[in-house]
Amino acid sequence: DARVTQTPRHKVTEMGQEVTMRCQPILGHNTVFWYRQTMMQGLELLAYFRNRAPLDDSGMPKDRFSAEMPDATLATLKIQPSEPRDSAVYFCASGPRTGGYGELFFGEGSRLTVL
Amino acid sequence: AQSVTQLDSHVSVSEGTPVLLRCNYSSSYSPSLFWYVQHPNKGLQLLLKYTSAATLVKGINGFEAEFKKSETSFHLTKPSAHMSDAAEYFCVVIDFRSNDYKLSFGAGTTVTVRA
């Protein structure tokens, strides 16, 4: 049963520390999205990639966030330095190569708490 | 630009009674519309999609939605609610003609099911 895998599932860290979240998209999917979910803001798109190339990261605070896809099996989202307002659940989602646009498969999320 | 409005932030139903979740969309072109479900502490899962074929779309777990262009609506229904339907539901629109793969999420509707 193919699924998107995210690590870590939970992370508690102190303000100023670096946080790296990882995502393994479903094999063969060519689009990868990073979303952030909070009670106040709901789901926010941070970045997305197609064929490993970043297409849009306008939703991401550039000074502290960075997103990369070093290869087709790994996407990373890094926060440096982290701040308490970054506390949220971060979701990775991947989408199929042909057709099916909009049919995203979500991971179970990485819950980040910054103290 | 496209957007969706979910008209109810919270819906409460009794088990065995119908469920109606309302969604209105705004799109410059012919949109593709989706409903996703998120169970507690889980990622989002696709329930169903409309992509300009049949206007009545059937999804998983007995849900269906009807696309009504004249009303710019895509309401989600289920004839008989089950306890396992308690979750948050998101209406989503994407406009492929913009060649943009960003999904626009509604704010979500939380469904509670009373025994």
Interface residues (C-beta under 8 A of the other chain):
Chain A: V4 T31 F33 G42 L43 L45 Y48 R50 L55 D56 F91 A93 G95 Y101 G102 E103 L104 F105 F106 G107 E108 G109
Chain B: S32 F34 N41 K42 G43 L44 Q45 L46 K49 T51 F90 V92 I94 F96 D100 Y101 K102 L103 F105 A107 G108
